[in-house]
Amino acid sequence: MAQKSNILINTYEQGPDKEQAVHKLSNSLAGELPTRNHDTEDLLKQHYQNIHHIEDCEKDTKTTWAKQIVIPIAYAPCVTPLDQLNQISLSDLKVETHHRGSFITATTITLPYNFSSTVTIIQEVSTVTAVLVLGFQDDTISPLPQNSTVAIKEPYVQLNENSDYVIRVDHPSDIAVLRGDDPAVSMIMQFVAEKKDIKPVEWRSEGDRAFLEGKYSSAIECYTQAIDASLPLEETIFTQDAYRKRAFANLLAHRYQAAKVDSLSACSGTALDAKAYFTAGRACYSLRSYSESKSYLEKSLELEPTDIKARKELNRILIRLDEQENGNYDFAQMIREQESKIWLDHADFTANVEVGMTEKSGRGLFTTKDIAAGEILMSEKAFCLPDKYTGDGPSDTVLFNLNNNSRTPKAAQPALFRKLVQELYHNPQLCKDFFDLDGGEYVRNGKEGDIIDGVPIVDAFLVECIRLKNCFSAPRLSRNLLKRDCPEVETHLTTATWLRASYTNHSCVPNCGRAFIGDMMIVRALHALPKGTEITHQYIAPDASTLFRRKGFPTNWGFECACRLCSGERESPDTIHTKRTDLAKKIKKEALKMAPTSKIPIANIRTVERMMRKLEDLHERSVYANLPRLTLVHPSIWLMEVYRFSKNYTKMVRYAIEVLKNFGFGDNIVDIDNNNFSMKWEGGIVNTEAFNSLVIAAEGYDMLGKSVLAEGCRAAAKRMFLVLAGSEVGIERFLPA
Ligand SMILES: C[S@@+](CC[C@H](N)C(=O)[O-])C[C@H]1O[C@@H](n2cnc3c(N)ncnc32)[C@H](O)[C@@H]1O
């Protein structure tokens, strides 16, 4: 975090360099008891100074204060239940040691500090105090309120120059918190203090009161007490009522699995079951189990056929089922929906693909039937997507990972990491599918997602490894990236995870394309794909230089790309690649520095044309006959634009077609003699620039009176638009007739 000279240094915002230095020092003292130079008063003073510092920063609207989240060197989460661990004291804790087999308990004695990480001061009964740092955060609750009791499993201690040492917790399952501000806890305490013998009906009334006040977790706790305190046989009606009420409280508290189980426990074979089935149906809908949801809604309607709400709910489920089973989506409605929210209410359609083993790339996705060009391969709702769409400006949060010395450039990446940890911790049923994804070389403990002490084991370091390998950058509406002459659009990106799509392997010349509408990803085939074909997409748009690409894939994803472009280009010697790349750079530096306008001197245009021919000559026919020639793409786009400005339609069309050739759509796209336009889709790279070239080529052929060729371009552009935007909705604004 940048520091201002007139305010105190914030000792909780050390930044990655300091953290790394302290880590080294800490390691050199591993296993020793830390020297205690700071007493409780010092720690408290420092803590509140840091809190005030953050408050000052937040008031300062002129400066951007970036959060610097540091992921320390990885360590495994505790997988032992609390009752099998031995309690130790804060004074037993040793530096740079994971106290395996042990736990500590203490009370938080300060308000939490909350910026790059959450920090508080904890105290033992024996009055020993220590600083506690949480490496994860939770937007759903304010972290670690004062007067909470914490139990920290297998605590890990790091040396710290400002506070002697800190206890660091990075896995949410390593800490249990009895929150000092939990209404359920305090209410039950008060209730218990006033009365000794509490009857089940009294618990239920307290539950009703809490429910009406919107305190759902308190209500759930009271209904649980009511159920537990009621007698097994005599109170059947009473307990069923309490289950029904707890089901509804669980539903509103987003605990859908519990809501479903409670609803079914509430069923008694009477007309009251209509309500229970309705709640079970809604819970299943939220769990995205639409067939099960339908069966409960039908049961509810059998008991109460005139219930309008249930009828409406059933209709909504039928729409989801049509999406899920047939891939029938109302895209216009979806696009309207994303204007007001990013998390959309739609089902996944994945029937056209299945996970299988590839020869060299681990698991991959394969088609389950013959697929036509443009057909939907799959459509999927994001597993986790943070609402952080940003451009290229400086990021307000940076994530440093000391395990690979990496630094994230965009704020959505740390936001996704934190949201993933939070979602997995609160929704254990999601763990299995998420932890099945590729996490690279990270050594797993094999208990990820297992429930221990009532919560799932969430290994935050593994979550980050999986995030790195499987996240996608996504605009809010892909259509907006095709923004030529369409100024209203916003092209910021976020980073998110889609589960099924994560099994797709990379190719620089892929056979499918993805598009986003809100948090829905729509994947379509670029050309016909027979049953059993492995589908591939581009992890990133390929850099024009093959030598550069060759280095990037092993570093970022741990593989060497052997797609037809990368392996084809290996046939050309590195010396020629270097010549090509150098010349492409020279063209860019000397000639393309001027944005294309009508005022470009003719001499400059000639220079670019001359250099471009030279660059073309550097492409061996034997290697590039059927391959994209990516270093030529930019000069050809520049020339197309320049001739567009000067209204030289013949040359504009010529260079538009060159762009398509250079993207790999074939050498004979236009057959002037036979008035025929046809592209070789297999082997071509579909992207915004290719789409724009088709739009410009159509415009040029129109101006030249060649309407058949113009129509050919439009038909191809339409096909690209479908893949790039996810649907044809709004195409008329991007592709004028
Ligand atoms: C998002 S995952 C794709 C699914 C993965 N193959 C699996 O088994 O779960 C990304 C990882 O798949 C592998 N991979 C993807 N594309 C590949 C390719 N073209 N060649 C070799 N390995 C590839 C790499 O290990 C990469 O880090």
The ligand as a Gaussian input file, in Angstrom:
#p B3LYP/6-31G(d) Opt

LIG

0 1
 C       -8.253000     -25.858000     -17.965000
 S       -7.351000     -27.327000     -17.844000
 C       -8.017000     -28.277000     -19.142000
 C       -8.466000     -29.622000     -18.672000
 C       -7.338000     -30.530000     -18.266000
 N       -6.748000     -31.179000     -19.430000
 C       -7.788000     -31.574000     -17.251000
 O       -7.382000     -32.733000     -17.356000
 O       -8.517000     -31.203000     -16.315000
 C       -5.816000     -26.739000     -18.420000
 C       -4.722000     -27.756000     -18.424000
 O       -4.951000     -28.747000     -19.409000
 C       -3.738000     -29.103000     -20.083000
 N       -3.817000     -28.641000     -21.488000
 C       -4.680000     -27.772000     -22.016000
 N       -4.490000     -27.612000     -23.319000
 C       -3.457000     -28.399000     -23.644000
 C       -2.778000     -28.651000     -24.859000
 N       -3.112000     -28.063000     -26.008000
 N       -1.755000     -29.531000     -24.826000
 C       -1.377000     -30.141000     -23.678000
 N       -1.992000     -29.927000     -22.490000
 C       -3.014000     -29.066000     -22.477000
 C       -2.638000     -28.352000     -19.360000
 O       -2.159000     -29.167000     -18.338000
 C       -3.373000     -27.166000     -18.780000
 O       -2.730000     -26.613000     -17.671000

